[in-house]
Amino acid sequence: KSYLVLNDRYYHDVLINPSRYRIGYFHTLLKYIFKCLPNPDIIFLLKVDKKIFLKRKKELNNFQIIKNTKLINKFIKENTQISLINANKNKRVLLENVFHKIKKSQHKKNNF
C-alpha cells in the first residue's frame, strides 16, 4: 500500500530554525518527541537565489537568511531523503520537477 501526503512544512523545519517558531528551552524535548513521528520518504527542498528570496520573503533580513542557509546546508548533509529543487524557475517547471521526482520515488519504492 502506498500513500502520498504533501505538506509544506514538517517537524524538520522546527529543528532547523526553532527561533522562527519562538521555541527556546523546549528544543531538546521536541527533538525527543519528533523521533516518534514517521519520517518522510522524500523531502523537497526548494533552493532559490538570495535576491529572489528577499523579494518573496520580506520578513527575513540578510543575516537571518545567511544563518538559515547554513542550518539548512547542515540538515542536507545529515539527511539522504532530500531532493533539491531549483525554485528559480517558473511554477509549471518547478511542479513538473516535483511530480517527476515523486513518480520516480514511488516507482523505486514499489519495485523492491
N, C-alpha and C positions, 0 to 999 in steps of 0.2 A: 504494500500500500504506500502511496506517495502523497504528500501534501505540499502545497505551495502556499506559504504565508509571506506576505510582503509587509514590511514595517519600515517606516522611515528612520526610526531610532530604536536602539535596543540597549541593554544594560551596559554594553561596551562604551557607549558614549558617556555614561556617568563615570565609569572608571578612568577614561581618558581625561576628562575635564570636570571633576566634581564641583569646582567653584562656579561653573556655569549654572548648576542646579542649586547653588548655595548650600552645598554639603561640605561640612568640615570634619568634625570629630568622628562621624559615623562612617567614614570612608572605609576603614578596615572592617567594620561589621558588615557593610554592604558587600565587600569582596567575598566574605564567607557566605552570605545569603545567596549571592549570584551564582556560586558554584552549584547550587541546587537546580538552577534553571537550565533548560536544554540549550545546547549550542547550535547555532545555525549551520547548515551545510555550506553555505556561501554567504559572504558579506561583500556587498558592493561599496566601494569607497570612491566617491566622486572627487576626482582631482581637477582643480581649476587654477588658472593663473591668479596671482595675488591681486592684480589690477581688477580683474573681473569679479573676484570675490569681494573686494572692497565696494564695488558698485552695488552688488546684490545684498550684502550684509553690512549695513551701516552701524550696527550696534557694537562691532568689534573694532578696536584700534590696531595699529600696525604691530605694537608689542604683543598684544593678545594673539594675533594671527601667527606671529613667529613662534610664540610659546606653544600654541595648539599644534602647529605643524610639526614641531619636534616631538610632542607627545604622540601624535598620530603616526609619525615615522617609526617610533619605538614600537607602537602597537602592531604596525605592519610587519616588522621583523619577528615579532613573537607569535604571529598567527598565520597559518598556512591557508586558511579558507578565504582569504581576502582576494577579491578581484578588483583591480583598479580600473576605473572607467574615466576616460577623458571627458570632462564636463565642459570643456571649452567649445565643443561642437553644439549644433542646434539640437533641440529636444528630440526630433524624429530620429536622428542618427544616434543620439545617446540611448533612447529606448530600444532601438534595434540592437545595439551592442549588449544591453542588459538582457533582453529576451534571448539573444543568441547564447549568451553565457549560461542562462537558466536552462535552456534546452540541452546544452552540452553537458551541464552538471547532472541533470536528470537522466540523460542517456547513459552517462558514465555510471551513475548510481544503480540504474536498473539493469545494466548488462553484466554485473558481477554475480 
